[in-house]
Amino acid sequence: MDKTEVKRVHCGICSPCCPMDVYVRGGEIVSIEGAQGGLCSKGASSKQYIYNKERILYPMKRCGEKGSGQFARISWEEAYEIIAEKLLRIKAEYGAKSTVFYTGYPKWYRPALLRLANAFGSPNYCTESSTCFQAANLAWKSIYGNDICFPDMMHAKTVLFWTSNLYHSNTPMSQMYQNLKAKGVKIIVVDPRKTATSCEADVHLRIMPGTDGALALGLAHVIIEENLYDKEFVENYVYGFEEYKKYVEQFTPEKVAEITGEQPEKIKEVARLYATNGPAGIMFSACTIVHHINGVQNYRAVQILLALTGNYDVIGGNPVMAGPTVSCNEFDQVKRYDKEEAIGEKDFPVWFDLSCEEAQCTRLADYILQEDPYPIKAMVSFGFNRRMWPEPDYLQKAMKELDFFVNVDLFWSDSCDTADLVLPACTSFERDEVKVLRGGKVGLSQKAIEPLGESKNDIEIIMGMLKKLGLHDEVLEQGYESYMNYILEPSGITTEELRLHPEGLPGKNLIFPEEKGYLKRGFDTPSGKVEFFSQILWKYHDTYGYQGLPEFLDFRETKEVDREEFPLVLNTGTRKPHRFHSRVYRIPWLAGLEKETLIEMHPQDAARYDLEEGEEAVVSSPVGKMQGTIALSNNNYPGIVHVYHGNKKGEANDLISKDYLDPISGFPGYKSYFCKVEKNKGKECNGI
């Protein structure tokens, strides 16, 4: 009988990358357990993820019309030859910038793909952060000039969770949340919904989606009016305070209550608690606040509260580093080739002023179809998912117009149908991968089994493309093991050592937190101070209409949509414990937990439109329709319709206009568009 081995693997299905003990016998995974406790529903169904019938196992070449889904198996060598021939021809005819290098999820191989794009000479390296994290990053950098500082919750007296539901979005942190409660830390939650996190909070501010900026300005109004702000910090380190102070005067608790739907007294209570019961930290979400057409300014209004109250870069507040950090360049900080104009640069200039790591590709379909600012003829993508974009059918149409499109992925999706080549990637269970862990440790997620079929490690695929294209990158050319050791080199640890220690090792070169590090390093902003009034945004006031102050604009005042016809607010993508974007709909255990696309409504709204629990209905917006099943929930904010995204049975993003964007970041207003819900009269209606 074959011996059972145990491998330490970090799950790659969703963001936390939880450690697992994977039991392997005869080259197959027989069971999986959490290495530090239990597993979430997604991790528990990992075997169905790995051995899924929709896994791509071999290189596939299109043999029918684009979009037909007709493909034939080929060898890796033939695939690399096709890639080299097509890309080099397109480069010779249109230039390197005509090729887009794109990565969706996961994120571990991104620096390697950027290296490939740089070696090719294209400025158009793009990621799913064109609609996820980067807008929050822009907002932060416009104020502080540094990377976002997360809260030091272990030393805080108050923690403000701003639209962050840990139980569903970062499950491993839920135990830490319970520990905060046990220690008597005051918990404030801002969230339109009643969630597992908000139910245990001391105060829950339940606001209308998209009004976060007004709430933050209202909190600032109380803090300044009652002299609760940190005068010393403001006087010495803030630029634009007087203009900001004058602006927030209009955001009285009474006015903010009208905008947000929350009570004036609760707004005052939270302002006083956050400002006086310090140190106090704010736990931000990656994208919920910025998935609105005024998202960047809303986020800026929230982030300014840290500096206003003296909670920036202090222990227990939001320090630059909350604990010891291993000196390990996990993400290989290579810079994007920027000697030529990238897509999105004319439309969203602040993106490139503040975050030059990648191009902005929200309007990718327009750039392809309109050949503006120049022709886009090819795309090399890893994990491309058209359903991430608003109006995904419009993008699918654009992808058919490309001269060449290669997609690397785990599973066959309808996004693969428009490709010329589809290449098989392996899962995190089928490769070694360097991980930076908490507490100044590094680890190696071990390969549990050999890659299924002919699937490959994403970085090895990138290295194969680099070689066949005749390009050079001194790091990638050395091979994958060498690449991992290159990443680890600053830590003083090697992969050989990590293989002997599955639990990870403390870095030999640790960087310890230094409170108020700005006293030495200053702020990387035009003024050298924290900018309540952003000079970078104001630079584009005359040409783009950007405001230097965190101006609040109410999305409900839009003139582009007939609100009488579409009276409800559509909110897509609210986190669920058994979902992760479009990745797990194909897993039987998880699909069985929610078999239909749910249209979640407050009972008051359902009664108003004569809809009942479990009834089939149609959601319509100015650009599309989809069908689903009514699910009533008192946890919802009245007037809001929640639909999860990424489901072919009913795609929420079919309902979001491709032009409904934040003018600063280019992010779609996924969480505050407009819709109506009606009884389904029995006709198929997904799409337009």
HELIX and SHEET records of a PDB file:
HELIX    1   1 SER A   41  ALA A   44  1                                   4    
HELIX    2   2 SER A   46  ILE A   50  1                                   5    
HELIX    3   3 TRP A   76  TYR A   94  1                                  19    
HELIX    4   4 ALA A   96  SER A   98  5                                   3    
HELIX    5   5 ARG A  110  PHE A  120  1                                  11    
HELIX    6   6 GLU A  128  SER A  130  5                                   3    
HELIX    7   7 GLN A  134  ILE A  143  1                                  10    
HELIX    8   8 MET A  153  HIS A  155  5                                   3    
HELIX    9   9 LEU A  166  SER A  169  1                                   4    
HELIX   10  10 THR A  171  MET A  173  5                                   3    
HELIX   11  11 SER A  174  LYS A  183  1                                  10    
HELIX   12  12 SER A  198  GLU A  200  5                                   3    
HELIX   13  13 ASP A  212  GLU A  225  1                                  14    
HELIX   14  14 LYS A  231  TYR A  237  1                                   7    
HELIX   15  15 PHE A  241  VAL A  248  1                                   8    
HELIX   16  16 PRO A  253  THR A  260  1                                   8    
HELIX   17  17 PRO A  264  THR A  276  1                                  13    
HELIX   18  18 GLY A  295  LEU A  308  1                                  14    
HELIX   19  19 PRO A  349  LEU A  354  1                                   6    
HELIX   20  20 LEU A  364  GLN A  370  1                                   7    
HELIX   21  21 ARG A  386  MET A  388  5                                   3    
HELIX   22  22 PRO A  392  MET A  399  1                                   8    
HELIX   23  23 CYS A  416  THR A  418  5                                   3    
HELIX   24  24 SER A  428  GLU A  430  5                                   3    
HELIX   25  25 ASP A  458  LYS A  468  1                                  11    
HELIX   26  26 LEU A  476  GLN A  478  5                                   3    
HELIX   27  27 TYR A  480  LEU A  488  1                                   9    
HELIX   28  28 GLU A  489  SER A  491  5                                   3    
HELIX   29  29 THR A  495  ARG A  499  1                                   5    
HELIX   30  30 TYR A  518  ARG A  521  1                                   4    
HELIX   31  31 GLN A  535  TRP A  538  1                                   4    
HELIX   32  32 HIS A  541  TYR A  544  1                                   4    
HELIX   33  33 PHE A  555  GLU A  557  5                                   3    
HELIX   34  34 PRO A  588  ALA A  591  1                                   4    
HELIX   35  35 PRO A  603  ARG A  608  1                                   6    
HELIX   36  36 ALA A  652  LEU A  655  5                                   4    
SHEET    1   A 3 THR A   4  HIS A  10  0                                        
SHEET    2   A 3 PRO A  19  ARG A  25 -1                                        
SHEET    3   A 3 GLU A  28  GLY A  34 -1                                        
SHEET    1   B 7 PHE A  71  ARG A  73  0                                        
SHEET    2   B 7 MET A  60  ARG A  62 -1                                        
SHEET    3   B 7 LEU A 421  PRO A 424 -1                                        
SHEET    4   B 7 PHE A 404  ASP A 409  1                                        
SHEET    5   B 7 ALA A 378  PHE A 382  1                                        
SHEET    6   B 7 THR A  99  THR A 103  1                                        
SHEET    7   B 7 TYR A 125  THR A 127  1                                        
SHEET    1   C 4 VAL A 203  LEU A 205  0                                        
SHEET    2   C 4 LYS A 186  VAL A 190  1                                        
SHEET    3   C 4 THR A 158  TRP A 162  1                                        
SHEET    4   C 4 ALA A 280  MET A 283  1                                        
SHEET    1   D 2 VAL A 238  TYR A 239  0                                        
SHEET    2   D 2 VAL A 530  GLU A 531  1                                        
SHEET    1   E 2 THR A 325  VAL A 326  0                                        
SHEET    2   E 2 LEU A 510  ILE A 511 -1                                        
SHEET    1   F 3 GLU A 433  LEU A 437  0                                        
SHEET    2   F 3 LYS A 441  SER A 445 -1                                        
SHEET    3   F 3 LEU A 505  PRO A 506 -1                                        
SHEET    1   G 6 LEU A 598  MET A 601  0                                        
SHEET    2   G 6 LYS A 625  LEU A 632  1                                        
SHEET    3   G 6 GLU A 616  SER A 620 -1                                        
SHEET    4   G 6 TYR A 673  LYS A 679 -1                                        
SHEET    5   G 6 LEU A 568  THR A 572 -1                                        
SHEET    6   G 6 ILE A 640  VAL A 643  1                                        
END                                                                             
